Amino acid sequence: MSYQFNATKTFWENFYALSPSQKESTRRAWEIFKTDPFDARLRPYKIHSLSARYKRIIHSVTIEGDLRVVFLVEGNIITSLDIGKHAIYR
């Protein structure tokens, strides 16, 4: 499937606050993500608590260690909602 990608203001604010090495890890993960957001190398999974709260399926992928990206899929549009540690799940 061919996807279109968007990111929220919160995502970009938190991305720019990352360390240089975290930004580089994010860029490497992006190369995989834009081809297949559900690629097993990114360890994608559903965030059930957020999905229940927002009544939409919210997904997360692992960038490195505790660094995650939370995103929403609507048809062929993927919106990156936030990037950060597990605290972004709250």
N, C-alpha and C positions, 0 to 999 in steps of 0.2 A: 504494500500500500504506500502511496505517496502522501507524505504529511506536510502540513504547514505548521510553522512553529511561532509561538508568541511567548513573551515573558512579562510578568507583572513588574511594576515599579519596585515592589519589595524584593523580588528576585534580584534585580540589577543592583539595588542598594547593598544587599547582603553579599552579592558576588564581588563587588568592588571593595568590600571590607575584608575579603579573604587575604591570606598571605600569598606572596608570589608563587610559592610551591603549590598551594591549594588551587590557585587560578590555573596553573599549568596542568594539574591533574584533571581539573574540570574541562579544560580544552581538549585533552586527550579523550576523556569520556564522551565529550560532545561528538567527536568523530564517529564513535560507535553509535551513540544515541540517535543522531540524525539519519542513520541508515536503518536502524531497528531499535526503537525505544525499549523493547522487551528482550534485547539480547541478553543471554544468560551471564555474560561477563559483567554486566552491570547489576546483577542480582536484584531484578525488579520484583516488587511485591506490592500488594494492596495495603493501604493503611485503613484498617477497618474502623477505628475510632473517628477519624476525619470523614471517612465515607458516610458513616451513619449521621454525623453532625450536619454535613452539607448536602446529604441526600444525592450524592454523586460519587462515583468511584474515583478515589484519589490514589495515585500510585507513587511509589518512591523508587529511586535507584541509588546505589552506593557509588560514590566517587572514589573515596579512599577512607580507611579507618571509620571514623564516626561522621564523615561528611556525606550528606544526602541531598538529593534534589527531589522535591515533591512536585508532582505534575498531574494535570487533568487531561483526559482525552475526550473530545467531543467530535464524533465523526472522524474526519481526517485532520482536525486541528488539535495540536498539542500545546497546552499552555503551562509553562514552568511557573509554579506559584511561589516557590521559595527555595533557598539553598542554605544549609547549615547543619548543625548537630541535631541529635534526636529531639531537642527541645522544640524544633519546628513542628513536631507532630501535635503539640498542644493547642 
